[in-house]
């Protein structure tokens, strides 16, 4: 059961928005009880305007939890449900775990406090040393930013300085990320890499050395059929948006590589796209079709493209990754394809369709910029090759069996 959490923090009332639906957001805005703050992702309500009965009307049947309403009771004080059905016991337990603000250093439950309002415990001098160490090793800007973020988040959650953090603290924090934040194994591994680098390389301590890496989830990539790709592309009227999606599928680019393309990276004469400083700071070349070249020619004639191939609102900057993701999401919704997917799935589809055409897997790996052939091998599990051409026994049930 979904529930809306209403937090009472020192006279301030707020509703954090995570996965709440758009309809609820619209109802809150229309209620005129408060205002939306984009920077912290919360809908804030004036204490003088908060009306519990009005809130029941606004939510129209959705259960909600009031948290910290009593000064001496920082956890749940009320759980409201409507329609005569009480809140399930497991839902109430989950809600208490998510909203408890009482620190318990002996277990990962101390991670289940609300992050908003916690003070930063990662001093600037440690941040500077971490930054210097990473720059000296030529780490990418994205890696530097992510490593700093994860180490700051750890200290903020624990409310401890780096000197006070223990091995158990790191273990409990990773458990919190998995249990409460529902983060993937990849995210947990990346966070652990950030901790190992900082505590071992910068602080010269073994704090994170003994922590075992989480087991990776084994998930098959989501792939679109050729007919679905056609529907997606045909649903996009905006030429700039359509060529973005075309290139992603046509050349197998990562979205981060797509948005950073420049006109000089497009070699029409040789029918290749040059990816500069892709993942792992590696340059590579990938293929480009005649259909993309024809569309690019039209694109160049309508847009004055000199620098970034896909400029943002500010021409001096490229379009953002999030904007590219939104473009795909809108196209998929418009084409009415009900499949869990993202713009990154166009890259998966590129590899899978090449494999199905019989292209050597090592060539596919090079086009995609994979460091290891094992990464490319994932697509052998989703390609419609010999194993998926086996006739199902249900389809053959009416066929005469010679052995009968």
Secondary structure as GFF3:
##gff-version 3
##sequence-region A 1 404
A	DSSP	beta_strand	3	9	.	.	.	ID=ss1
A	DSSP	beta_strand	12	16	.	.	.	ID=ss2
A	DSSP	alpha_helix	22	31	.	.	.	ID=ss3
A	DSSP	beta_strand	34	37	.	.	.	ID=ss4
A	DSSP	beta_strand	42	45	.	.	.	ID=ss5
A	DSSP	alpha_helix	52	59	.	.	.	ID=ss6
A	DSSP	beta_strand	63	67	.	.	.	ID=ss7
A	DSSP	beta_strand	76	80	.	.	.	ID=ss8
A	DSSP	alpha_helix	89	99	.	.	.	ID=ss9
A	DSSP	three_ten_helix	108	112	.	.	.	ID=ss10
A	DSSP	alpha_helix	124	136	.	.	.	ID=ss11
A	DSSP	alpha_helix	141	158	.	.	.	ID=ss12
A	DSSP	three_ten_helix	162	164	.	.	.	ID=ss13
A	DSSP	alpha_helix	167	179	.	.	.	ID=ss14
A	DSSP	alpha_helix	185	196	.	.	.	ID=ss15
A	DSSP	pi_helix	197	202	.	.	.	ID=ss16
A	DSSP	alpha_helix	226	234	.	.	.	ID=ss17
A	DSSP	alpha_helix	239	251	.	.	.	ID=ss18
A	DSSP	alpha_helix	255	259	.	.	.	ID=ss19
A	DSSP	three_ten_helix	263	265	.	.	.	ID=ss20
A	DSSP	beta_strand	266	267	.	.	.	ID=ss21
A	DSSP	beta_strand	272	275	.	.	.	ID=ss22
A	DSSP	beta_strand	284	287	.	.	.	ID=ss23
A	DSSP	alpha_helix	290	302	.	.	.	ID=ss24
A	DSSP	alpha_helix	321	334	.	.	.	ID=ss25
A	DSSP	alpha_helix	344	356	.	.	.	ID=ss26
A	DSSP	alpha_helix	361	368	.	.	.	ID=ss27
A	DSSP	alpha_helix	373	376	.	.	.	ID=ss28
A	DSSP	three_ten_helix	377	381	.	.	.	ID=ss29
A	DSSP	three_ten_helix	386	389	.	.	.	ID=ss30
###
